[in-house]
């Protein structure tokens, strides 16, 4: 199979959107974290979290640049190894916590110089693997045993190892991203629905037998603002304080130890409180939607099925995380602990999202025509 490659410019609107989110996120992170930073540093600095964020976002842009110049097709031969390696990382992380008797969720693996949240690595590796595998099997995805079953097994195994960390929210998102990719690839609805109900049957006891998970679900339907519903209540209160136009940049009251983790999980609430709906939360979500539609456009222009699935997986991942985070802040979804991409304070998530966006830009900059391969319109993507 011969490749004819004509290099084009990368998708500049996508790059500008990334730059906007990075700048906007940096401003809002400082606004949301300066009070906590001042207290944690013993009154020495208000920019403790800001400085760490700037270091991470600088490394993130370096990762984006590397992914931009690294031909994404080179990921295909190592896709299976990436999947296996990420599963091993999840096992090693859990094992390390158990061996050392650490009574905390086993989500971070300390590598000495830095720590990595292994579920973030697993999320990226699964998207790459599914893109590779769906490219390999093509229309066999409609077959149960030699098409659909290996895909759903990989999704199930990855989700299971993330659940035992425990990190049910990330496992749910990984499973949802995988299922959407299978749907796009033309998998039978009956296979997808059967898998969904099986996952639901497994998830119910997993949620019920975990006290804090069950408490979150109960508090969602029957809020108790004095205990498990406190975070959600304060997040909604923060949003309502902002109204249409906001209270002004830096003028949030909820970030002053009323709303827990205002610079991570609930930064969207601070954005709503300070900038309001018209100048804060709505434009932010529109930018994520714009990135999503740019990703779809990139996928449609790509005639390499691996690139198509990879682009779709990346843009689905970003928009899902953004809207789930926003849904939690507005009380439409139970508290999850999932962060807002490129906006929330974090390390591994920031780097992985930057790598994903770099890959998406990489796919956009080269129009690839593959002899003997069907185009987007002739593939059964629904």
Phi, psi and omega in degrees: 000125187257140179255131171251114186245123173240114186288133175243176174285148175294165183287100184291321176303323177295316179297318178297324178294320178296316179297319179297312180299321180295315180292314180298316180297321179296316179297313183288328178294319178296317180297321183281340190246353188296324181293313178296322178298318180298320181288315182294329180272005181068032179082012183275325184207151174259001187241028179301309180288326179298315181297317177296320179296317180296323176296315182292321181288331175294315176296323179299317179291329174296317177297320178299317181295318179298316179294330179292321183268349180270117183303119185299335181296340177289351177282338183300311182295338184252008184301315181294322180291324177296319179297311180297318180298320180290325175296319177298321177298320178296319179294316180298319180299312179296318180297321180298317180293320181292316182296321183270004177064033180277117184268060176219160175304131185275068184255339185245132176253118182278116180256016178094283181290325180208168176247152181230135174275106192292338178292331176293318176297318180297321180300313180293316183295326179291319178299316179296316181297315181296321177299316179296311186291319179294330174292320183291317187272341180052238185286354179290356178299336179285340176280140184288307192279319183255015178226289186287316187301315178300324179294310184291332176293316178299317178297316182295317180295314180298314180297320182297317180291332176285323179300320184283358178297316002262143177207075186295323183298313179294321178299318178299315181293319178299315179296319181294317178299316179298314181297319179297320177297320178294322177297315180298325183286350178102018178297151180294138179300323180298320178293319181294315181295321178298317178297320180298313181292326175296317178296322179295318179296325178284322185291323184303308177293328178298319178288313185295323183278355176255111186305316185287328177292315181295324178296322178295319179294315180297319181291336178291318181273333180224077189300135173237099189290352179267351181223254188289340179266008185296312181302311182298320179297314181294326178295315179293323178296320178298316179297317182292329177298327182285323180061216183282322190245351178085164180268355181110143181302125180089357186260015178294138174264332184293332182288348181273062176065025170260316177260115179296149178046055181291341182261359179241265187295329188243030178293334179298325178293321178293321177300316179295322181289319186273324184251347178078181182287316186287327185250357183234283189291318180296308177302323180297314180293327177294325177295319177295321176296321178298316178298320179299313182289329173295321178297319177296319179297319178298317180296319181294326181280342181276133178256007175264113182305324178299316178294323179298308182294323180294315179297318180295317179299319181292311183289328175295317179302311184296314184289326178295313180299318181297314185282331174293317177300316179294324179294323177295315182295332182260006176079014179271351185213146177299157179300130186242328186088005178278141186262163177276118183305131176067359182248311182290155175288128180177163183253291184300316180300319178300312183294316181295319178296323177294321177298316179301314181293326175296319177296318179297318176296323178297317178296325184286337190272354180227125176270115187250125176251119185251117181297131177086001181251138180291151178276177180305313187293334183267350175278148183275080180255011175077000000 
